[in-house]
Amino acid sequence: MATQRKLRLGMIGGGEGAYIGNIHRIAARLDGAWDLVAGAFDADAAKGRAFALANGIAEDRAYGDTAALVAGESGRRDRVDAVAICTPNFTHYPIAKALIEAGFDVICEKPLTATLVDAVALEELARISGRFVGVTYTYSGYPMVHEARVRIAAGEIGKVRSVQVEYPLEWMATPIEQQGNAQAAWRTDPRKNGRGGSIGDIGTHAYHLAGFVTGLKLQALTADLATFVEGRALDDNAHVMMRYAGGARGLLWSSQIALGNSNGVRLRVFGETGSFQWFQEHPNELTFAPLGGRVQTIKRGADDLSDDARARSRTPPGHPEGYLEAFANLYAGFAEAIRARAEGREPGVLGRNLPLAHDGLKGVAFVEAVVDSAESGLPVWVTPVAI
């Protein structure tokens, strides 16, 4: 049997000092499906090239900017198969548009774009062009998140009544954007981050997680945004009440000023006959509480898990897997989806149920609706693109 070659990956942004760029590189390497061969890693072309060379990129594939990467890779027989976008939000749309129009598949950091207008345009471009656009909603990469999704879809807890999801952080509890923190600086700048602060940065993760696991479609919401740090231009705390099609209700909390919390992603789903709870700081366990029965802890790696969960598990029970592995599951899934399309077949289990361009569009629509509600003080019916 012929050896399957690695897919060739390019990267825009994510260079020296960029946290998320290194996460993408680790995740892409973990399963041996990708080989990073090209990139434009910094807005400063010289710094980007230096970073590329220091990380083993050939000199002729160490590009100064997106345009140079597109021009350089388009003429190669060994051109990259996909390009990861690891830049601030406001740059996602022009970069992704240029890549898609040049015939490249895209892996994009969330949110998909900084504005709803751009998200609609980009999703349409991806759909019409047939290019693959994956969005790194990391928490949909966890095996036990998939296990909960499969069990809820199978009716194990009956009709869903209530969903509670939260994402609290403490890292911006002080005005670090005014003290030289570059990551915080662009995330608190509406021109670069978009209209939503904590709701756009981490609330969109929580929103996607809730919908991914339950399959519920958001219908309307009422939001309260707060900015507790003096002088900050965007929200750093969000409370959102949500109404789903079919009658279920939801509560979402995202916060960047929640002292004592590092990455406290938590999901609770309550149905007519049971509930599931998942906490990212204990990611290998899913708590199941059936009506009238004993509370059970379902562990990652168990033999009786769904194919969806087992395909995303690498080690036996007791050997913990976490954030990097979840991110790597997305990259493995993106690779499988791209290979399947090229080979004219249906993707295997890893290449299904991935966060794609339409999920990114829904996330941007959610943020817009939250900000609209908070500014008006009224409930907002979610735009049809979010359904």
C-alpha positions as CSV (number, residue, x, y, z in Angstrom):
1,M,0.0,0.0,0.0
2,A,1.4,3.4,-0.9
3,T,2.4,5.7,1.9
4,Q,0.0,8.6,2.3
5,R,2.0,11.9,2.1
6,K,1.6,14.6,4.7
7,L,-0.5,17.5,3.8
8,R,1.5,20.7,3.3
9,L,0.5,23.5,5.6
10,G,1.2,27.3,5.3
11,M,0.6,29.8,8.1
12,I,-0.2,33.5,8.2
13,G,0.7,35.2,11.5
14,G,1.5,33.2,14.6
15,G,5.1,34.1,14.8
16,E,7.4,35.1,17.6
17,G,5.5,35.6,20.9
18,A,2.2,34.6,19.4
19,Y,0.5,32.0,21.8
20,I,-2.0,30.6,19.3
21,G,0.4,30.1,16.5
22,N,2.5,27.7,18.5
23,I,-0.7,25.8,19.5
24,H,-1.6,25.4,15.8
25,R,1.9,24.1,15.0
26,I,1.9,21.6,17.9
27,A,-1.6,20.4,16.9
28,A,-0.7,20.1,13.3
29,R,2.3,17.9,14.1
30,L,0.7,15.7,16.7
31,D,-0.8,13.0,14.4
32,G,1.7,13.3,11.5
33,A,-0.9,14.5,9.0
34,W,0.6,17.9,8.3
35,D,4.0,19.4,7.5
36,L,4.5,23.1,8.0
37,V,6.4,24.2,4.9
38,A,5.6,27.9,4.3
39,G,4.5,31.0,6.0
40,A,4.3,34.8,6.5
41,F,4.5,34.8,10.3
42,D,4.6,38.5,11.2
43,A,3.3,41.9,10.1
44,D,6.9,42.9,10.2
45,A,8.2,41.0,7.1
46,A,11.8,40.8,8.3
47,K,10.7,39.4,11.7
48,G,8.4,36.9,9.9
49,R,11.2,35.7,7.6
50,A,13.6,35.3,10.5
51,F,11.1,33.3,12.5
52,A,10.4,31.1,9.5
53,L,14.1,30.3,8.9
54,A,14.6,29.7,12.7
55,N,11.8,27.1,12.5
56,G,13.0,25.2,9.5
57,I,11.1,26.8,6.7
58,A,13.0,27.0,3.4
59,E,14.2,30.5,2.5
60,D,12.2,30.6,-0.7
61,R,9.0,29.8,1.3
62,A,9.6,32.4,4.1
63,Y,7.3,35.1,2.9
64,G,6.8,38.7,3.8
65,D,3.1,38.9,3.6
66,T,-0.1,37.2,2.4
67,A,0.2,38.4,-1.1
68,A,3.8,37.1,-1.4
69,L,2.7,33.7,0.0
70,V,-0.2,33.5,-2.5
71,A,2.1,34.4,-5.4
72,G,4.9,32.1,-4.3
73,E,2.8,29.0,-3.6
74,S,0.4,29.3,-6.5
75,G,3.2,28.6,-9.0
76,R,4.6,25.5,-7.2
77,R,3.9,21.9,-8.0
78,D,4.3,21.2,-4.2
79,R,2.1,24.1,-3.1
80,V,0.6,24.1,0.3
81,D,-2.7,22.2,0.7
82,A,-4.1,24.6,3.3
83,V,-3.2,27.8,5.1
84,A,-3.8,28.5,8.8
85,I,-4.8,32.1,9.7
86,C,-3.5,33.0,13.1
87,T,-3.8,36.8,13.0
88,P,-6.1,39.3,14.8
89,N,-9.8,39.2,14.0
90,F,-10.0,42.2,11.7
91,T,-7.5,40.6,9.2
92,H,-9.3,37.3,8.9
93,Y,-11.6,38.3,6.1
94,P,-9.1,39.9,3.6
95,I,-6.6,37.1,4.2
96,A,-9.1,34.3,3.8
97,K,-10.7,35.9,0.8
98,A,-7.3,36.2,-0.9
99,L,-6.5,32.6,-0.2
100,I,-9.8,31.2,-1.3
101,E,-9.8,33.2,-4.5
102,A,-6.3,31.8,-5.2
103,G,-7.6,28.2,-4.7
104,F,-6.3,27.4,-1.2
105,D,-8.1,25.7,1.6
106,V,-8.2,27.6,4.9
107,I,-8.0,26.9,8.6
108,C,-9.1,30.0,10.4
109,E,-8.9,31.1,14.0
110,K,-12.2,32.1,15.6
111,P,-14.1,34.3,15.3
112,L,-14.3,33.8,11.5
113,T,-14.3,37.6,10.9
114,A,-14.7,40.8,12.9
115,T,-18.0,41.8,11.3
116,L,-21.2,40.0,10.3
117,V,-21.1,41.5,6.8
118,D,-17.6,40.0,6.2
119,A,-18.7,36.7,7.7
120,V,-21.7,36.4,5.4
121,A,-19.5,37.2,2.4
122,L,-16.8,34.8,3.4
123,E,-19.2,31.9,4.1
124,E,-20.8,32.5,0.7
125,L,-17.3,32.6,-1.0
126,A,-16.3,29.3,0.6
127,R,-19.6,27.6,-0.4
128,I,-19.5,28.8,-4.0
129,S,-15.8,28.1,-4.5
130,G,-15.9,24.6,-2.9
131,R,-12.8,25.4,-0.8
132,F,-12.5,23.9,2.6
133,V,-12.7,26.4,5.5
134,G,-12.3,25.0,9.0
135,V,-12.7,27.2,12.1
136,T,-10.8,26.2,15.3
137,Y,-13.5,26.0,17.8
138,T,-11.2,23.9,20.0
139,Y,-13.7,22.5,22.5
140,S,-15.5,20.5,19.8
141,G,-12.3,18.5,19.6
142,Y,-12.6,16.8,23.0
143,P,-13.6,13.1,22.9
144,M,-16.1,13.4,25.8
145,V,-17.8,16.4,24.1
146,H,-18.4,14.2,21.1
147,E,-19.7,11.4,23.5
148,A,-22.2,13.8,25.0
149,R,-23.3,14.9,21.5
150,V,-23.9,11.4,20.4
151,R,-25.8,10.4,23.5
152,I,-28.0,13.5,23.4
153,A,-28.8,12.9,19.7
154,A,-29.7,9.3,20.6
155,G,-32.3,10.6,23.1
156,E,-30.5,9.4,26.2
157,I,-31.7,12.4,28.3
158,G,-34.9,13.0,26.4
159,K,-35.9,16.4,25.1
160,V,-33.4,19.1,26.2
161,R,-35.0,21.6,28.5
162,S,-32.1,23.8,29.7
163,V,-28.5,24.5,28.7
164,Q,-25.9,26.3,30.9
165,V,-22.5,27.1,29.5
166,E,-19.7,29.3,30.8
167,Y,-16.2,30.4,30.0
168,P,-14.6,32.4,32.9
169,L,-11.0,33.8,32.8
170,E,-9.1,36.1,35.1
171,W,-6.3,37.2,32.8
172,M,-7.8,40.7,32.0
173,A,-9.0,41.6,35.5
174,T,-6.6,44.5,35.4
175,P,-5.9,46.9,32.5
176,I,-3.1,44.9,31.1
177,E,-3.8,46.3,27.6
178,Q,-2.6,49.6,28.9
179,Q,0.6,48.1,30.3
180,G,2.2,46.7,27.1
181,N,0.4,43.4,26.7
182,A,0.0,43.1,22.9
183,Q,-2.5,40.2,23.0
184,A,-4.8,42.2,25.3
185,A,-4.3,45.4,23.3
186,W,-5.8,44.2,20.1
187,R,-8.5,42.2,21.9
188,T,-9.8,45.4,23.5
189,D,-9.7,47.5,20.4
190,P,-13.1,47.5,18.5
191,R,-11.3,48.3,15.3
192,K,-9.3,45.1,15.5
193,N,-11.4,42.7,17.6
194,G,-14.9,43.6,16.5
195,R,-17.9,44.8,18.6
196,G,-17.7,42.1,21.3
197,G,-15.0,41.9,23.9
198,S,-15.2,38.8,26.1
199,I,-18.3,37.7,24.2
200,G,-16.4,37.7,20.9
201,D,-13.2,36.3,22.3
202,I,-14.4,33.5,24.5
203,G,-18.2,33.7,24.6
204,T,-18.3,32.6,21.0
205,H,-16.5,29.4,22.1
206,A,-19.2,28.8,24.7
207,Y,-22.0,29.4,22.2
208,H,-20.5,27.0,19.7
209,L,-20.0,24.3,22.4
210,A,-23.6,24.5,23.5
211,G,-25.0,24.2,20.0
212,F,-22.5,21.6,18.9
213,V,-23.4,19.2,21.8
214,T,-27.1,19.7,21.9
215,G,-27.9,20.4,18.2
216,L,-30.2,23.2,19.3
217,K,-30.8,26.2,17.1
218,L,-30.7,29.6,18.7
219,Q,-33.9,31.6,18.2
220,A,-33.6,34.7,20.4
221,L,-31.5,36.2,23.2
222,T,-31.3,38.9,25.8
223,A,-27.9,40.1,26.8
224,D,-26.2,42.1,29.6
225,L,-22.6,43.2,28.8
226,A,-20.4,44.9,31.3
227,T,-17.0,46.6,31.2
228,F,-15.6,46.5,34.7
229,V,-12.0,47.7,34.1
230,E,-12.0,51.4,33.8
231,G,-10.9,52.8,30.4
232,R,-11.5,49.5,28.6
233,A,-13.3,50.0,25.3
234,L,-15.1,46.6,25.1
235,D,-17.0,44.3,27.4
236,D,-15.1,42.1,29.8
237,N,-18.1,40.2,31.2
238,A,-21.2,38.9,29.5
239,H,-24.5,37.3,30.7
240,V,-26.8,36.0,28.0
241,M,-30.2,34.4,28.3
242,M,-31.0,32.3,25.2
243,R,-34.2,30.8,23.8
244,Y,-33.8,27.9,21.4
245,A,-36.2,26.6,18.7
246,G,-38.4,23.9,20.3
247,G,-38.6,25.6,23.7
248,A,-35.3,24.9,25.4
249,R,-33.7,27.8,27.4
250,G,-30.1,28.6,27.8
251,L,-27.7,30.7,30.0
252,L,-24.3,31.8,28.9
253,W,-21.6,33.5,30.9
254,S,-18.3,34.6,29.6
255,S,-15.8,36.7,31.6
256,Q,-12.3,37.9,31.4
257,I,-12.3,39.3,35.0
258,A,-13.3,36.2,36.9
259,L,-10.6,35.9,39.5
260,G,-9.6,32.4,40.4
261,N,-10.5,31.0,36.9
262,S,-8.0,30.1,34.3
263,N,-10.0,28.4,31.5
264,G,-13.1,27.2,33.3
265,V,-15.2,26.1,30.4
266,R,-18.2,24.2,31.7
267,L,-21.3,22.8,30.0
268,R,-24.5,21.5,31.6
269,V,-27.3,20.0,29.6
270,F,-30.6,19.1,31.4
271,G,-33.2,17.0,29.6
272,E,-36.5,15.4,30.6
273,T,-34.9,12.1,31.6
274,G,-31.4,13.0,32.5
275,S,-28.5,15.4,32.3
276,F,-24.8,15.6,31.2
277,Q,-22.1,17.8,32.6
278,W,-18.6,18.4,31.2
279,F,-15.8,20.6,32.7
280,Q,-12.8,21.3,30.6
281,E,-10.4,21.2,33.6
282,H,-11.5,17.5,34.0
283,P,-11.9,16.9,30.3
284,N,-11.6,13.1,30.3
285,E,-14.8,12.7,32.3
286,L,-18.5,13.2,31.4
287,T,-21.1,13.2,34.2
288,F,-24.4,11.5,33.4
289,A,-27.3,11.7,35.8
290,P,-30.4,9.7,34.7
291,L,-33.8,10.4,36.1
292,G,-34.3,8.3,39.3
293,G,-30.9,6.6,38.9
294,R,-27.4,7.0,40.2
295,V,-25.0,9.7,38.9
296,Q,-22.4,8.1,36.7
297,T,-18.9,9.2,35.6
298,I,-18.2,8.2,32.0
299,K,-14.4,8.1,31.3
300,R,-12.6,8.8,28.1
301,G,-11.0,5.6,26.8
302,A,-13.7,3.2,27.9
303,D,-14.5,0.4,25.5
304,D,-18.2,1.2,25.3
305,L,-17.9,4.8,24.0
306,S,-19.2,5.9,20.7
307,D,-17.0,5.7,17.6
308,D,-16.9,9.5,17.6
309,A,-15.3,9.6,21.0
310,R,-13.0,6.6,20.5
311,A,-11.7,8.0,17.2
312,R,-10.5,11.1,19.1
313,S,-8.8,9.2,22.0
314,R,-5.2,8.4,21.9
315,T,-4.4,6.8,25.3
316,P,-6.1,4.4,27.7
317,P,-8.2,5.5,30.7
318,G,-6.1,7.1,33.4
319,H,-3.7,8.7,31.0
320,P,-5.1,12.2,30.6
321,E,-5.6,14.0,27.3
322,G,-6.4,17.6,27.1
323,Y,-6.3,20.9,25.2
324,L,-3.5,20.2,22.8
325,E,-5.0,16.8,21.8
326,A,-8.4,18.4,21.3
327,F,-6.8,21.0,19.0
328,A,-5.0,18.2,17.2
329,N,-8.3,16.4,16.7
330,L,-9.5,19.4,14.7
331,Y,-6.3,19.3,12.5
332,A,-6.7,15.6,12.1
333,G,-10.3,16.1,11.1
334,F,-9.5,18.9,8.7
335,A,-6.9,16.7,7.0
336,E,-9.3,13.8,6.7
337,A,-12.0,16.1,5.2
338,I,-9.5,17.6,2.7
339,R,-8.2,14.1,1.7
340,A,-11.7,12.7,1.3
341,R,-12.8,15.6,-1.0
342,A,-9.7,15.0,-3.1
343,E,-10.3,11.3,-3.3
344,G,-14.0,11.6,-4.1
345,R,-15.2,9.7,-1.0
346,E,-17.1,10.3,2.2
347,P,-14.9,11.4,5.1
348,G,-14.2,9.0,7.9
349,V,-15.4,9.6,11.4
350,L,-12.6,12.2,12.2
351,G,-13.6,14.2,9.1
352,R,-17.2,14.6,10.2
353,N,-18.9,17.0,12.6
354,L,-16.2,19.6,12.2
355,P,-16.5,23.4,12.8
356,L,-16.7,24.9,9.3
357,A,-17.4,28.3,7.7
358,H,-21.1,28.2,8.5
359,D,-20.3,27.6,12.2
360,G,-18.0,30.6,12.0
361,L,-20.8,32.7,10.5
362,K,-23.1,31.6,13.3
363,G,-20.6,32.6,15.9
364,V,-20.2,36.1,14.4
365,A,-24.0,36.5,14.1
366,F,-24.3,35.5,17.8
367,V,-21.8,38.2,18.9
368,E,-23.6,40.8,16.8
369,A,-27.0,39.8,18.3
370,V,-25.6,39.9,21.9
371,V,-24.1,43.4,21.4
372,D,-27.3,44.7,19.7
373,S,-29.4,43.4,22.7
374,A,-27.0,44.9,25.3
375,E,-27.0,48.2,23.6
376,S,-30.8,48.4,23.1
377,G,-31.8,46.7,26.4
378,L,-34.2,44.5,24.4
379,P,-34.4,40.9,23.3
380,V,-33.0,40.2,19.9
381,W,-34.3,37.6,17.4
382,V,-31.3,36.0,15.9
383,T,-30.7,36.6,12.2
384,P,-31.6,33.6,10.0
385,V,-27.9,33.0,9.1
386,A,-27.4,31.8,12.6
387,I,-29.9,28.9,12.3
